[in-house]
Amino acid sequence: MDMVSSSPRTSTSSRRGRSFCLRSMLMVAFHVAASSAFSTPIFQETATLQRTAPSKTVGVEIELPDFDEMFRRIQAVSPLARLAVQGGGSGEGGGFGAVDDTILPEGQKWKNLQKSKGKLVSQIDRIDNFQNLGPPLLRWRASMKGPCHGMAFADFIMNTDKRQMWDPQIESVCELYPIFDLDAANIAMGFGKFGDCKKLGVGYTKTKAHPIGISPREQLTLCGIQEMHDGSALIWGTELEDWHDHLMPAGERQTRARSHLFSIALVPTGEDSFDAEYSLQLDFGGNLPHWMTAPLVLDSVKSMFGVAQPFFETDGSEEVQKRIMEEKIQGEKFVDRNSILFTP
């Protein structure tokens, strides 16, 4: 016990050494798990096999996914997400400087589309027809200036006004059914195994008709935000299945688009900088060829980083810092967090 005590004389190098050893062991375990990362279904159609949790709308239950499987998939395609979950890779020299790019998802190699350290989006990669689902798996990497904050970054995806700043085809995006008790999600995730779940709910997205002839699309997804102890964050989403269609809002149904995989990993690289990795496999639905839709997705996400950067660096930096401080205070008080853990 004395050898791992928190002695004032414990050197920074020894602590980093222990962190590196732990991360190395986790990486070995992940190499084994990655080979079967996509073999298990995320949701269960059979009601008796489902794990559900109540939403804030009375009578509406949310089916929770197999979180182990879902986060394995995300970590298999996003080295930065893997670093965020496993820890030990934040701060100076961390982020992309500490990722392991040797682990390939399902053994498939990435094709590099862009690599330039001088640009905000420094790297873009793709794997065509990933998992034989049709559309390519795309991955963007960017090094950002400003405070690292998952909830603020997620606004550029989940808030209609901010989403329309870079995605003019969006008509609306909203959270239909937020989970009633975040700790129900954290229990299902294994409490701390994937950080702390700060947001989870069923979301709905509807797009406008595209000028090149693409009709409106809609999506129904389960999305969430994880925060890690070192300030890293993971924004994630997975498309809900056909048996969840009763959760769709009222109105005329549109052609269904599907995000087979979506995640944004954020890892702080300093007090005022962070690395971001966006991974997405999006199927537009219908009979649209993927060679036509993939470039639209690629350019759209690139523009998102261009809109988000000035917000984090200057325009919204003070606002983000204020949110960080407020959330820290709220977290310490456990205010506004309904929890089954505090139920007598």
Sequence and secondary structure as in RCSB ss.txt:
>XXXX:A:sequence
MDMVSSSPRTSTSSRRGRSFCLRSMLMVAFHVAASSAFSTPIFQETATLQRTAPSKTVGVEIELPDFDEMFRRIQ
AVSPLARLAVQGGGSGEGGGFGAVDDTILPEGQKWKNLQKSKGKLVSQIDRIDNFQNLGPPLLRWRASMKGPCHG
MAFADFIMNTDKRQMWDPQIESVCELYPIFDLDAANIAMGFGKFGDCKKLGVGYTKTKAHPIGISPREQLTLCGI
QEMHDGSALIWGTELEDWHDHLMPAGERQTRARSHLFSIALVPTGEDSFDAEYSLQLDFGGNLPHWMTAPLVLDS
VKSMFGVAQPFFETDGSEEVQKRIMEEKIQGEKFVDRNSILFTP
>XXXX:A:secstr
 GGGS  TT  HHHHHHHHHHHHHHHHHHHHHHHTTTTSS SS SSGGG EEEEBSSTT EEEE  HHHHHHHHH
HH HHHHHHHH    STT GGGG  TT  GGG   EEEEE TTSSEEEEEEETTGGGSSS EEEEEEEEES   H
HHHHHHHH HHHHHTT TTEEEEEEEEEBS HHHHHHHHTSBTTBEEEEEEEEEEEE   TTS   EEEEEEEEE
EE TTS EEEEEEE  GGGGGGS SS   EE EEEEEEEEEEEEETTEEEEEEEEEEE  TT  HHHHHHHHHHH
HHHHHHHHHHIIIIITHHHHHHHHHHHHHHHHHTTT   GGG  
